[in-house]
């Protein structure tokens, strides 16, 4: 039985291109495998809190000293358990101001935990979640995968680094770019992304 973890992070709700693309992909995967176990988190609708003094202390391994720290550790433990149980991770990551949504960063802040999802060895950090696959659906108003604006892309390199840090190196990026270039360019970008997702998922 396969386990799929779906993380949507758009704040656009039903209008989100990345979420629409992911929803169609998940529906297709469910049809192909009725036994597929799917866990979904919509960080736009139900965001993971940003780090505070209490949550940072709890996530870094200190024994919880108050209710806020106990709540933060319980949330982090739950998110990590979902991630560990998944064979495949699908992330919806729109580009906001050249990077990822802060809600998605908060999710990573709660699952990147020393001694839990990575460890430090003699040769540096070692990811502990090897053997998993990730598909990242990126939506972008412009084009940042090539050309002079590629240097402005703080989205894809950041995601690749964080996933790799916990041992997930099998990562496929599917980009819907030029969404802000007019209706025809938008439709073409979405159709191209759908075709790519059908191929890789």
FIMINU-227557 format. One line per field, with one value per residue (C-alpha): residue number from 1; y, z, x. Coordinates in pm, whole numbers, plus 50000, padded with zeros to 5 digits. Example, Ala and Ser with C-alpha at 12.3 -4.5 7.8 and 13.67 -1.06 7.14 Angstrom:
seq c(1, 2)
north c(49550, 49894)
up c(50780, 50714)
east c(51230, 51367)
//
This chain:
seq c(1, 2, 3, 4, 5, 6, 7, 8, 9, 10, 11, 12, 13, 14, 15, 16, 17, 18, 19, 20, 21, 22, 23, 24, 25, 26, 27, 28, 29, 30, 31, 32, 33, 34, 35, 36, 37, 38, 39, 40, 41, 42, 43, 44, 45, 46, 47, 48, 49, 50, 51, 52, 53, 54, 55, 56, 57, 58, 59, 60, 61, 62, 63, 64, 65, 66, 67, 68, 69, 70, 71, 72, 73, 74, 75, 76, 77, 78, 79, 80, 81, 82, 83, 84, 85, 86, 87, 88, 89, 90, 91, 92, 93, 94, 95, 96, 97, 98, 99, 100, 101, 102, 103, 104, 105, 106, 107, 108, 109, 110, 111, 112, 113, 114, 115, 116, 117, 118, 119, 120, 121, 122, 123, 124, 125, 126, 127, 128, 129, 130, 131, 132, 133, 134, 135, 136, 137, 138, 139, 140, 141, 142, 143, 144, 145, 146, 147, 148, 149, 150, 151, 152, 153, 154, 155, 156, 157, 158, 159, 160, 161, 162, 163, 164, 165, 166, 167, 168, 169, 170, 171, 172, 173, 174, 175, 176, 177, 178, 179, 180, 181, 182, 183, 184, 185, 186, 187, 188, 189, 190, 191, 192, 193, 194, 195, 196, 197, 198, 199, 200, 201)
north c(50000, 50333, 50646, 50995, 51319, 51629, 51974, 52275, 52617, 52868, 53147, 53175, 52899, 52759, 53004, 52852, 52705, 52483, 52344, 52281, 52093, 51887, 51809, 51671, 51467, 51319, 51232, 51049, 50863, 50759, 50621, 50425, 50291, 50281, 50158, 50468, 50636, 51014, 51267, 51630, 51950, 52285, 52536, 52826, 52738, 52592, 52730, 52578, 52851, 53039, 52967, 53135, 53114, 52832, 52629, 52663, 52530, 52235, 52144, 52157, 51882, 52056, 51895, 52098, 52342, 52486, 52430, 52628, 52409, 52089, 52200, 52288, 51956, 51763, 51944, 51885, 51517, 51484, 51652, 51439, 51122, 51212, 51271, 50949, 50745, 50880, 50705, 51010, 51376, 51622, 51990, 52281, 52578, 52906, 53167, 53463, 53745, 53509, 53250, 53005, 53101, 53161, 52894, 52633, 52750, 52704, 52347, 52277, 52448, 52193, 51883, 51958, 51827, 51719, 51359, 51299, 51375, 51446, 51401, 51542, 51292, 51312, 51436, 51674, 51646, 51321, 51299, 51026, 51006, 50841, 50632, 50878, 51064, 51425, 51604, 51982, 52183, 52540, 52819, 53142, 53462, 53508, 53279, 53195, 52859, 53019, 53354, 53661, 53621, 53275, 53442, 53574, 53226, 53169, 52917, 52602, 52600, 52649, 52361, 52132, 52212, 52150, 51825, 51703, 51793, 51532, 51273, 51325, 51352, 51202, 51532, 51631, 51994, 52067, 52436, 52638, 52957, 53278, 53270, 53650, 53684, 53689, 53435, 53238, 53204, 53109, 52838, 52699, 52693, 52507, 52255, 52194, 52137, 51897, 51695, 51686, 51576, 51301, 51176, 51192, 51108)
up c(50000, 49892, 50107, 49957, 50152, 49980, 50094, 49942, 50040, 49821, 49986, 49677, 49776, 49489, 49248, 49310, 48999, 49197, 49402, 49092, 48930, 49242, 49294, 48940, 48990, 49320, 49165, 48883, 49129, 49336, 49024, 48931, 49286, 49491, 49791, 49789, 50130, 50093, 50369, 50271, 50442, 50311, 50465, 50305, 50483, 50798, 50834, 51052, 51300, 51247, 51493, 51832, 52128, 52273, 51956, 51866, 52206, 52177, 51822, 51900, 52157, 52491, 52735, 52704, 52995, 52934, 52742, 52439, 52409, 52454, 52183, 51947, 51999, 51947, 51619, 51499, 51595, 51400, 51089, 51102, 51141, 50830, 50637, 50754, 50660, 50304, 50008, 49788, 49879, 49652, 49730, 49581, 49593, 49431, 49397, 49627, 49585, 49432, 49711, 49877, 50089, 50453, 50550, 50354, 50521, 50858, 50765, 50682, 51007, 51196, 51011, 50975, 51315, 51418, 51533, 51384, 51010, 50981, 51192, 51205, 51135, 51106, 50748, 50809, 50796, 50687, 50583, 50755, 50514, 50216, 49973, 49934, 49620, 49595, 49320, 49353, 49154, 49115, 48987, 48872, 48717, 48515, 48381, 48618, 48495, 48231, 48107, 48303, 48570, 48668, 48915, 49102, 49173, 49548, 49533, 49361, 49501, 49853, 49818, 49669, 49955, 50231, 50080, 50020, 50375, 50511, 50252, 49978, 49664, 49415, 49341, 49026, 48969, 48750, 48663, 48548, 48439, 48260, 48430, 48432, 48060, 47948, 47903, 47620, 47795, 48118, 47951, 47772, 48095, 48281, 48000, 47977, 48352, 48339, 48067, 48263, 48582, 48393, 48274, 48603, 48858)
east c(50000, 50147, 50137, 50121, 50172, 50035, 50145, 49969, 50099, 49918, 49722, 49499, 49256, 49051, 49216, 49559, 49719, 49955, 49665, 49452, 49738, 49799, 49430, 49406, 49722, 49601, 49264, 49444, 49665, 49363, 49196, 49506, 49549, 49226, 49426, 49648, 49665, 49664, 49732, 49678, 49784, 49666, 49903, 49720, 49396, 49554, 49906, 50173, 50270, 50590, 50868, 50869, 51103, 50893, 50851, 51219, 51323, 51083, 51178, 51548, 51507, 51469, 51225, 50902, 50879, 50531, 50209, 50329, 50638, 50439, 50195, 50479, 50655, 50331, 50269, 50624, 50604, 50279, 50420, 50735, 50526, 50325, 50644, 50809, 50502, 50495, 50654, 50596, 50570, 50390, 50445, 50256, 50491, 50388, 50660, 50603, 50854, 51111, 51087, 50849, 50546, 50634, 50381, 50578, 50899, 50726, 50636, 51001, 51105, 50894, 51018, 51389, 51497, 51845, 51847, 51502, 51509, 51881, 52191, 52541, 52816, 53192, 53160, 52872, 52492, 52325, 51961, 51759, 51465, 51630, 51426, 51142, 51039, 50924, 50735, 50729, 50474, 50596, 50371, 50532, 50405, 50724, 50994, 51276, 51403, 51627, 51748, 51858, 51587, 51712, 51947, 51642, 51506, 51528, 51244, 51369, 51726, 51592, 51345, 51608, 51846, 51592, 51465, 51819, 51917, 51674, 51778, 51518, 51728, 51481, 51306, 51117, 51022, 50722, 50696, 50397, 50571, 50465, 50124, 50123, 50196, 49833, 49551, 49711, 50047, 49871, 49663, 49968, 50171, 49898, 49849, 50223, 50243, 49948, 50118, 50443, 50265, 50084, 50422, 50614, 50342)
//
